[in-house]
Amino acid sequence: MPARLFMSSGDLLADRRFDFARDLQQSGDLVAAEDLFVQATDLAPGFATAWFTLGEVRESLGDRQGAITAFRTAQTTDPGDRNGAGLRLMRLGAADLAGMRPGYVTALFDQYAPKFEAALVDDLGYRGPALLRAVVLGARAAADLPPAFARVIDLGCGTGLAARAFAGVAGHIIGIDLSPRMIERARATGLYAELDVAEIAQGLSRRADASAELIIAADVMVYVHDMAPLLAEVARVLAPGGLFAFTLESHAGDGVVLGEGLRYAYSAAGVRALVESAGLLMERLEPASSRTESGAQVPGLVAVAARGCRD
């Protein structure tokens, strides 16, 4: 993912201190960098980006309490929490596990959009859409049904990678994403009949009952802390016999955790319980990694759930 979002302090001297500190941080001189970040925040107490980066440096230096103080101040000085200080506090055990702020997700992917495909596909070996296509077509074949879907909803559509994977078997494709810049790139593909800038559960809430034969979510559930509200909307919007296919990251424990990469990971048993609680039928839940990080495959799952032909 890209570096933190830079938001100017409005004070030229504080911004310069920040730039010098970032150079020192990147060169590995963390002690000197910390001193300059402190100077920047002294000059501009509301400088959210400097507070956030000071938290990163202090965490690297082993100063947990100092990092917590800096991240809390970063969160306070930017109510939208566009740098994700709240997630850092969760990782440090200083805040309860909770959902990501919409402002953080929007800022992250708006910033990421220009290099999204190169970074994800080329650098991380991303294969989420291919996994979904294979498991969906496998489920259709097992049910002796044709590999065709008249109406598809692509949750967290990003730049359109999943739409490309399903273009040959999908008719009307609707894309939903919180990032306007991702939506711009998805629109440029020409693969979507409709595009909606919205949080995914909110976007689904605007869709009619039983209006989609297939809903897909490629590498999206890693940004969802509580799947239950989303699954309720999925169950409502799916037509009888319709499928919901998604990838997610997994862990060997119970429930949901926030991983080192600041993405949520689910247990297989937890996913199954959530899907069944929503009234959907879990057809497939298989280990599958959709990306690599630091040369290793990230543990994950690929899932297909179905809405029964009768409620």
C-alpha positions as MATLAB code, in Angstrom:
seq = 'MPARLFMSSGDLLADRRFDFARDLQQSGDLVAAEDLFVQATDLAPGFATAWFTLGEVRESLGDRQGAITAFRTAQTTDPGDRNGAGLRLMRLGAADLAGMRPGYVTALFDQYAPKFEAALVDDLGYRGPALLRAVVLGARAAADLPPAFARVIDLGCGTGLAARAFAGVAGHIIGIDLSPRMIERARATGLYAELDVAEIAQGLSRRADASAELIIAADVMVYVHDMAPLLAEVARVLAPGGLFAFTLESHAGDGVVLGEGLRYAYSAAGVRALVESAGLLMERLEPASSRTESGAQVPGLVAVAARGCRD';
ca = [
       0.000    0.000    0.000;
       1.126    3.647   -0.493;
       2.663    5.753    2.253;
       0.516    7.707    4.653;
      -1.586   10.521    3.203;
       0.241   13.844    3.504;
      -1.983   16.630    4.775;
      -0.176   19.958    5.075;
      -0.100   21.639    8.467;
      -0.589   25.041    6.862;
       2.702   26.105    8.439;
       5.578   26.162    5.951;
       8.242   25.673    8.611;
       6.407   22.703   10.147;
       5.980   21.129    6.706;
       9.712   21.514    6.065;
      10.534   19.907    9.394;
       8.250   17.032    8.395;
      10.028   16.605    5.043;
      13.436   16.508    6.706;
      12.149   14.026    9.280;
      10.748   11.748    6.573;
      14.140   11.733    4.824;
      15.792   10.695    8.083;
      13.141    8.049    8.730;
      13.628    6.543    5.288;
      17.415    6.523    5.739;
      17.019    4.655    9.035;
      17.998    7.436   11.457;
      14.875    7.054   13.591;
      16.102    8.910   16.665;
      16.850   12.074   14.667;
      13.601   11.653   12.748;
      11.628   11.472   15.991;
      13.166   14.719   17.182;
      12.200   16.537   13.967;
       8.655   15.128   13.972;
       8.272   16.420   17.541;
       9.506   19.828   16.379;
       6.932   19.773   13.558;
       4.092   18.998   15.973;
       5.327   21.693   18.380;
       5.105   24.215   15.547;
       1.719   22.915   14.346;
      -0.139   20.984   17.087;
      -2.922   20.039   14.653;
      -0.518   18.464   12.108;
      -2.207   15.039   11.827;
       0.244   13.503    9.359;
       3.238   14.439   11.525;
       1.577   12.939   14.610;
       0.798    9.750   12.692;
       4.324    9.377   11.345;
       5.741   10.154   14.788;
       3.661    7.227   16.037;
       5.199    4.961   13.380;
       8.724    6.003   14.357;
       8.099    5.552   18.058;
       6.602    2.121   17.440;
       9.719    1.158   15.460;
      11.873    2.412   18.338;
       9.970    0.225   20.798;
       8.260    3.135   22.538;
       4.750    1.662   22.722;
       3.263    4.284   25.029;
       4.780    7.134   23.035;
       3.378    5.611   19.837;
      -0.078    5.317   21.400;
       0.004    8.981   22.437;
       1.025   10.061   18.929;
      -1.575    7.904   17.159;
      -4.318    9.125   19.493;
      -3.382   12.711   18.758;
      -3.314   11.966   15.023;
      -6.836   10.571   15.317;
      -8.046   13.582   17.291;
      -6.550   16.123   14.887;
      -8.093   14.395   11.841;
     -11.645   13.272   12.758;
     -11.899   11.364    9.475;
      -8.794    9.388   10.471;
      -7.613    9.315    6.882;
      -4.214    7.861    7.836;
      -5.724    5.005    9.834;
      -4.402    5.869   13.295;
      -7.322    3.968   14.797;
      -6.108    0.761   13.175;
      -2.631    1.285   14.609;
      -4.169    1.719   18.061;
      -6.057   -1.564   17.609;
      -2.837   -3.334   16.643;
      -1.138   -1.918   19.737;
      -3.960   -3.163   21.957;
      -4.935    0.408   22.876;
      -8.390    0.262   21.254;
     -11.056   -2.380   20.783;
     -11.306   -4.106   17.419;
     -13.720   -2.142   15.253;
     -14.465   -1.259   11.649;
     -12.307    0.924    9.425;
     -13.349    4.543    9.060;
     -14.851    5.199    5.585;
     -12.605    8.259    5.253;
      -9.531    6.064    5.709;
     -10.655    3.522    3.094;
     -11.562    6.248    0.595;
      -8.267    8.097    1.076;
      -6.266    4.874    0.894;
      -7.724    3.737   -2.416;
      -8.006    7.178   -3.995;
      -4.258    7.483   -3.375;
      -3.624    3.908   -4.510;
      -5.733    4.041   -7.710;
      -3.052    5.169  -10.220;
      -0.726    2.269   -9.353;
      -3.265   -0.223   -8.039;
      -3.041   -2.844  -10.766;
       0.732   -2.742  -11.143;
       1.292   -2.976   -7.398;
      -1.314   -5.651   -6.746;
      -0.899   -7.886   -9.782;
       2.780   -7.442  -10.633;
       4.245   -6.987   -7.154;
       1.925   -9.132   -5.022;
       0.868  -11.776   -7.547;
      -2.782  -10.985   -6.945;
      -5.173  -13.673   -8.218;
      -8.446  -13.025   -6.383;
     -10.648  -12.635   -9.494;
      -9.238  -15.802  -11.074;
      -9.942  -17.755   -7.866;
     -13.515  -16.477   -7.841;
     -14.120  -17.310  -11.483;
     -12.834  -20.849  -11.014;
     -14.888  -21.562   -7.904;
     -18.066  -19.977   -9.300;
     -17.899  -21.887  -12.579;
     -17.102  -25.034  -10.622;
     -20.212  -24.548   -8.502;
     -22.367  -24.012  -11.593;
     -20.969  -27.109  -13.273;
     -21.603  -29.192  -10.137;
     -25.224  -28.030  -10.202;
     -25.447  -28.831  -13.939;
     -26.211  -25.179  -14.735;
     -24.799  -23.032  -17.542;
     -21.888  -20.664  -16.762;
     -23.888  -17.486  -17.373;
     -25.256  -14.729  -15.135;
     -27.617  -12.069  -16.426;
     -27.014   -9.617  -13.575;
     -23.831   -9.414  -11.494;
     -22.837   -7.067   -8.659;
     -19.121   -6.497   -8.091;
     -18.553   -5.311   -4.507;
     -15.452   -3.179   -4.003;
     -14.965   -3.239   -7.757;
     -11.721   -1.231   -7.709;
     -10.325   -0.736  -11.194;
     -12.376   -3.560  -12.712;
     -10.140   -6.619  -12.363;
     -13.026   -8.881  -11.326;
     -15.246   -7.593  -14.127;
     -12.545   -8.577  -16.616;
     -12.405  -12.067  -15.147;
     -16.190  -12.497  -15.424;
     -16.783  -10.553  -18.647;
     -17.380  -13.695  -20.706;
     -20.091  -15.075  -18.420;
     -21.735  -11.906  -17.087;
     -24.364   -9.735  -18.692;
     -25.234   -6.564  -16.786;
     -22.420   -5.811  -14.291;
     -22.879   -3.291  -11.473;
     -19.789   -2.031   -9.651;
     -19.824   -0.582   -6.138;
     -16.770    1.051   -4.541;
     -16.128    3.694   -1.897;
     -13.273    5.302   -3.844;
     -14.239    7.799   -6.590;
     -10.844    7.396   -8.254;
     -11.204    3.636   -8.404;
     -14.660    4.099   -9.933;
     -13.164    6.390  -12.586;
     -10.771    3.629  -13.624;
     -13.510    0.997  -13.544;
     -15.633    3.200  -15.804;
     -12.782    3.432  -18.315;
     -12.892   -0.355  -18.838;
     -16.332   -0.143  -20.436;
     -17.295   -3.375  -18.640;
     -19.823   -1.946  -16.191;
     -23.425   -1.127  -16.976;
     -23.661    0.822  -13.701;
     -21.189    2.178  -11.169;
     -21.954    3.438   -7.688;
     -19.649    5.336   -5.314;
     -20.732    3.925   -1.969;
     -19.782    1.759    0.978;
     -20.616   -1.755   -0.189;
     -23.439   -2.580    2.264;
     -24.949    0.845    1.640;
     -24.689    0.360   -2.116;
     -26.397   -3.026   -1.879;
     -29.177   -1.504    0.246;
     -30.206    0.554   -2.787;
     -30.681   -2.563   -4.923;
     -34.006   -4.333   -5.332;
     -34.839   -7.637   -3.670;
     -33.809  -10.752   -5.617;
     -32.211   -8.634   -8.356;
     -28.806  -10.316   -8.829;
     -27.830  -13.819   -9.905;
     -24.228  -13.390   -8.765;
     -22.508  -11.105   -6.246;
     -18.707  -11.140   -6.090;
     -16.242   -9.606   -3.628;
     -12.598  -10.043   -4.575;
     -10.215   -9.136   -1.734;
     -12.879   -6.899   -0.183;
     -13.822   -8.712    3.010;
     -10.327   -7.940    4.346;
     -11.636   -4.393    4.912;
     -14.869   -5.531    6.598;
     -14.790   -6.008   10.359;
     -18.369   -7.271   10.764;
     -19.740   -9.253    7.824;
     -23.223   -9.721    9.304;
     -24.866   -6.486    7.962;
     -23.326   -7.046    4.533;
     -24.433  -10.691    4.408;
     -27.977   -9.656    5.308;
     -28.039   -7.354    2.260;
     -26.459  -10.032    0.081;
     -29.158  -12.519    1.097;
     -31.868   -9.988    0.282;
     -30.474   -8.923   -3.106;
     -29.610  -12.413   -4.400;
     -32.230  -14.086   -6.551;
     -33.265  -17.621   -5.515;
     -30.413  -19.896   -6.495;
     -28.049  -16.948   -6.778;
     -24.426  -17.118   -5.641;
     -22.204  -14.953   -3.476;
     -18.502  -15.595   -4.082;
     -15.757  -13.927   -2.076;
     -12.135  -14.175   -1.026;
     -10.787  -13.269    2.382;
      -7.727  -13.656    4.551;
      -7.760  -16.292    7.262;
      -6.123  -17.224   10.546;
      -6.006  -20.349   12.658;
      -7.738  -18.924   15.730;
     -11.331  -17.940   16.385;
     -13.409  -15.069   15.051;
     -11.875  -12.067   13.339;
      -8.505  -10.392   13.970;
      -6.616   -7.422   12.568;
      -3.496   -8.735   10.870;
      -0.026   -7.257   10.518;
      -1.030   -5.791    7.161;
      -3.895   -3.864    8.819;
      -6.488   -6.067    7.139;
      -9.034   -8.292    8.835;
      -8.600  -12.068    8.841;
     -11.368  -14.567    9.640;
     -11.450  -18.106   10.911;
     -13.067  -20.652    8.595;
     -15.550  -21.663   11.300;
     -16.458  -18.025   11.860;
     -17.120  -17.444    8.165;
     -19.339  -20.510    7.949;
     -21.337  -19.440   11.018;
     -21.856  -15.905    9.684;
     -22.968  -17.139    6.271;
     -25.426  -19.615    7.741;
     -26.781  -17.014   10.200;
     -27.659  -14.844    7.199;
     -29.790  -17.664    5.800;
     -27.379  -18.556    3.015;
     -26.065  -22.011    2.163;
     -22.301  -22.442    2.261;
     -21.509  -24.419   -0.882;
     -17.707  -24.129   -0.885;
     -15.147  -22.879    1.610;
     -11.612  -23.753    0.601;
      -8.091  -22.619    1.550;
      -6.733  -20.317   -1.149;
      -4.259  -17.449   -1.095;
      -5.098  -14.481   -3.283;
      -1.743  -12.682   -2.880;
       1.829  -12.892   -1.662;
       3.632  -10.590    0.741;
       7.374  -10.589    1.427;
       7.660  -13.624   -0.832;
       5.143  -15.734    1.106;
       1.543  -16.594    0.351;
      -0.956  -14.844    2.612;
      -3.301  -17.451    4.186;
      -6.793  -17.101    2.843;
     -10.100  -18.657    1.853;
     -12.306  -18.645   -1.192;
     -16.002  -19.102   -0.562;
     -19.237  -19.591   -2.441;
     -22.572  -19.221   -0.687;
     -25.998  -19.628   -2.262;
     -29.456  -18.361   -1.624;
     -31.828  -21.315   -1.502;
     -34.538  -21.601   -4.071;
     -37.045  -21.195   -1.242;
     -36.784  -18.980    1.818;
];
